[in-house]
Amino acid sequence: MQNTINIPSLIYLDNAASTPILDEVIQEMIPYLKEQYGNPSSLHKLGFNAMSGIERARKSVSMLIGAKPKEIIFTSGGTEADNLAIKGAALYMKEKNKEKNHIIVSSIEHDAVLEVCKDLEARDFKVTYLPVTKEALVEPVTLESAITERTGLISIMLSNNEVGTIQPIHEHAKIAHDKSRDIIFHTDAVQAIGKIPIDVRVLGVDLLSMSSHKINGPKGVGALYIRNGITIGPLIHGGGQESFLRAGTENTYGIVGFGKACEIASRTLTKYCSEVLELREYLIDRVLTEIAHSILNGTRDNRNPGNTHFSFLGVKGEDLIIKLDEHGIEASTGSACSMHQHKRSHVLKQMGLTYGQIEGSLRLTLGLQNTREEIDHVISSLSHIVEELRSFSQFKL
């Protein structure tokens, strides 16, 4: 009898947008949805138990990035963490010294950073948007030349959410701090935590943003690392929770779930870096070898282990996603947060890709739950879909 391979009815390759919540995480959260329902600010036993769960989670989050528990502030997600970092730092900075009104960011940041900067520009801040190379890298010399005596804040993401490029953040932060110890350096690490080793002391950053649902935790919770000695202002005022930086009753069960996800990510990081990277390389090799006129966007070596991003000339990325979905394969063209705006990728544009390359882009992002058998099925389906779509395309290869 011939052996058969069971392919799941749904193959999920959109792990950069969100990840499946782990059973261990759910089990950790359940008591705080049922028995341990107290307000963490209450002085009775249920309140104490809720706060104890939050503090255990704070420790787990801090351990994943080499920080101290007191340096972790919980938020509603990565977007709020970015907003708190940039707006909180910028407004506090300008309040103390009106001359410090210059912000530097990379041109390929997530909208959670870029939109905050637009808002700050309307408040008389000056923002410099750093160009990137064709591999989506910010060159250190480019950063150094942009810093002025009025620069107070720099934000460069650790791993890009679309093409996965990992920036030399240690070098960038050193340049900033060598120029002035008064410069605050922030990095958006939403796509990096749990996927590459991170030690905030080694990186040399002052602020670092995180999100739970990118590492198999629940949605609606994230965190901001604030290095001891760094002061920023709050965005939300009220009862003084989270060291007076994020007022409001804490999302206890979400925070507990995030903490458990970080604990698991710490255990499985080596496995992730090895197995997911191997699967990624297998996927890249097969796509570039078997599908004509396909391009890998970004650097192959210096990228997030689970990230692949391709362009298929002669097709539209949106059509690819629809067709793949019909085959039970979930993918994306890029940032899920930008889908509501129906705009072409600013990341790919800044990298210098052509209109056709941007239009035909597809992001396939992997997790530990994915298998080689799934990738074989994806390649077979993708090859057929690309061929079919090109047959209807007016674009001549």
N, C-alpha and C positions, 0 to 999 in steps of 0.2 A: 504494500500500500504506500502510495506517495505521501510524504509529509506535507502538511498544509500549515501556512503561517496565518495566524489570526490577526488581522489588522483592525484596530478599534474603529468604531463608526465615526469618531471624531478625533482628528489629530491636531493638537493645539501647538501652534508655532508663533504665538504672539505674546511670549513671556515678558517682553519689554513693556508691554502695555499693562499687563497684570498677570499674576500667577495663581495657580490653584491653591487654596488654603489647605494646609496639611491637617490630617486627622489629629495629630498630637496637639496642634495649636487649638483646634476646636475643643478638644477635651479640657485643655487648660482654661478656656474661656467660660465653659458651661457653668461652673460654680458661681461666677460673677454675674451671670445672667439669671441665676435662680436663688441660691441661698445667700450669697454674699452681695446683697444689693444695696448696702449702706452707702451714704454719701461719704467720700473720703475725708471731708472736712469735719464730719461729726465726731464727737468725743466718746461715743459709746463703742461697744465691741464691734458691731457691724461696720462702723466707720473706720475703726482701727484696722480691721481685716482688709477692707478695700484699699486703704492707704498702704498696708503692708504688701499687697499684690502689686501696686504701682511701683513701690520702691524696689521690689525684686526685679521687676521688668526694667527699671532704670539701670540697675546693675548689669543686667544681661545685654542691654543695648550698648552701654558704655564699654563692656568687655569686647564686643565685636569690633570696635574701632580704636581700642587702646586708650580710652578716655577715663575720667573719673565720673562716678555716678552723678555727682553734683553739677557736672558740666552738661548734663542732658536735660533739655526742655521738651516736653511732649507737645505736639501740635495735632491738627486735624489731617495732616498729610504733608507730602513734599512741597506742594504749592504754598501752603501757609508757612512752612519752614523757610522757603526761599524769600517770601515776602517779609517775614519777621527779620531775617538776616539782613536783607538789603535795605529795606525801608527803616527798620529799627536802628541799624547802624548809621545810615546816612542822616537821618533826622537828628539823632543824638549828636553825631559828629558836628553837624552844622550849628546846632544849638550851642555847642561849646566853643566852636571856632568858625565864624562865618566865612572865613577864607577857604576852609576845607569843603569845597562844593564840587569836586571833580571825582567822577566814578569811571572806572575802566571795567568793561566786560568783553567777553568774546562775542563775535557776531553769530555764533552757532549755539547760543544758550537756549534752553527751554523757554517757552513763552512765560513761564512763571517768574523768570528773571527779566526777560526783555520787556514785558508789559509793565513791570514795576519801574523799570528804568524810564520808560516813556512817561509814566506818571510823575516821576521825580524831575524829569526835564521840564515839565509844566510848572514845577515849583522852583525853578531857577537853578537846578543842578546842571552841570555839564557832564555829558556822558560820551566817552570814547568807545567805539565798537571795533574791537581788534579783528583784522582780517585773518584768514586761515589759509593753510596750504591746500593742495588738492587732496591731501590725506586727512583734512580737517584738523590739523595741528596748529596750535598757536605757537609760533616760534619765540623763544625767550627774548631774542633781540628786539622783536616787535613790541613785546610788553615793556621792556626796559626803556625804549625810546618814547613810549606813550606816557610815562610817569612824570608828573610835574610836582612842584612844591605845594600845589593845591589838591593833589590826589589824596583822598582819604579812605577810599574803598575800592577793592578789586575783586571781581567774581569771575572765575573760570571753572567750568564744570570738569569733574574728574573723568567721567566716561560719557560720551555723547549718546543721547537717547535714540538717535536714528541710525548712525553708522558705527557706533560703538568705540570710536577712537578714544584711547586713554591718553590724557594729557600729562606732561611732566610737571605735575603740580608742585612737587618738592622744589624743583628749580625755579618755578614761577614765584612761589611764596618767598623763597630766599632772596630773589631779586627785589621783590617788594619791600621786605623787611630790611634789606641792606640799604635801600634808598631812604627809608624812614621807618622807625619803630612805631610811628603813629598811624601807619597804613594798616587797615584791617583787611585781611585776606579771607574770602569766602569761597568755598567750592560746593557745587551741587553734586552730591554723591549718590543721588537716588538710584541711578542705574549701576552703581559700583558696589554698594555694600552687599556682602554675602556672595559676591562673584569674583572679586579680587581681594588679596590681602590689603587691609587698611590699618595704618597706625597713625593717628592724628599727630603724634609727636614727631614721627619721621616725616610726614608730609609738611609739617610746619604751618598748618592752617589755623586761623582763629575761629572760623565758623564753618560748619559742615551740615548740609541738609540730608535727611533720610526719609524714606517712606516704607511703610509696612507691607503693602500689597505687592511690592516688587520682589519680596523674598518669602512668599508663601504665607504671609500673615493676612490679617483682615484689612479691608479698606477703611478709610476714614480716620487713620491715625499715622502719625509720622513723628519726627523729632528733629531738633536742632542742637548740634553740639556747639557750645560757647566756651571757648578756652578760658580757664580761670584767669581773671584780671581784665577781661574784655567786657566793656559795658555797652549795651544797646538799649533802646527804648521799646516799650510794649506797643503792640497794635491794638490789643483788646484790653480794656480797663474794667475792673470790677472787684471781685473778692480777693485778689492777690494770689491765686493759685500759681503753681509753677514759677516760684520765685518772683512773683509779681510781673512776669513776662507774658503769661497766657491765662488771663482770668476766665473763670467759668468752671462749672463742675466737671471733673475729669471723666473722660470716656474710659472708665475703669476696665471693662472687659476687653475693649479694643487694645488698650495699652498692655494688658496682661498677655493678649494674643501676640502683639508685636514683640514683647519680651521673649516669649517662647520661640517665635520664629527666628529671632536673633541667636538664641541659644542653639537651636538646631543648625542654623547657618554656620555658626562657629565650628560645630562638629563636622559638618559636611563640606567645608570650604575646599579642603584638599581634593576630595572626591569630585566636587564640581569643577574645579580648575583642570582636572585631568580628564574625566569622562566626557564632560560637555565640550571641552576643547577638541577632543578626538572626534566627537560626532560632528562638530562644526567643520572641521577640516575635511571630513568625509563628504559633507554636504557641499562645501565649496568646490572640491575637486570634481564631483559628479556634475554639478551645474555647469561649470566652465568647460568641462570636457564634452558633455553630451548635449548641451543646448547652445546652438550657434548664436552668435551676436549677443552673448551675455557678458556682462561686466560686473566685477566686484567693486563696489564703491567703498573707498577708504583704504587704510592700510591693512594688510592681511595679518601682520605680526602683532602690531601694537593696538589690539582691540579687545573689547570685552569678550571673554571666552564663549558666551552664548549668542553673540550677535553676528548675523550675516545680512548684507544689504546689497541687492543686485539691481542692475538695469537691464531690461530686455527690449532691445530696439525693435520698433515696429508694433508695439502693443501699448495699451494704457494700463497703468498699475491698478486703477479701480476695476477695470474689467477682469484683470487677473484675480483680484480678491474675490469678486463675485463668483467667478468660475471655480476657484479653489474651494470656496464655501460650499458650492453645489457638490463637490467631491468630498466634503467632510473635512476640509483642511482650513484651519483658521490662521490668517496671516494679516499683514497690514502694509501700508506704504511707508508709514513713519509714525510720528507722534499721534497717539489716540486723541490727545487734547486738542490737536489742530483740526480734527475732522469736522468739528462744528463750524469752523470758519471757512472750509472749502478753499483753502489757499495752498499754493504750490510751496514745497519745502524750501524754507530759507536756508537750511543747512546745506542742501545740495546745490543751491544757487551760489552760496558763498564759496563752495568748493570748486566752482567753475564748471559744473556739469552743463551740458547742452540741454535745450528744451526737450529733445527726444529722450535723453537719458533720465531727466527728471520725471517726465510723463510716464516712462516705462519702469519706474522703480518699484521694488518689492522688498519688504523687510521680513525675514524669517528669523525668529529668535527662539532659542532652545532652552530647555530646562532639564533637570535630572530625570523627569518623568518620560522624556522622549527616548526612542530606541532607534537602532539602525534599521530595523524592519519598517518603521514608520517613515524614515528618510527615503528608503527605497521606493515606498509607495508614493511619497511626495514627488520624487524625481520623475517617476513614470507619469503621474498625473500632470505635473507641471510641463513636461516636454510636450505632451499631447495638447494641453491648453494653449501654450505659446504658439505651436504650429497652427492650431485652429484659428486663433485670433489674428495671426499674421496673414492667413489666407483671405481674411476680410479687410485687411488694412490697406489703405492707399499708400502707405509708406513703403518705398522700394528699398530693399536692403542691397 
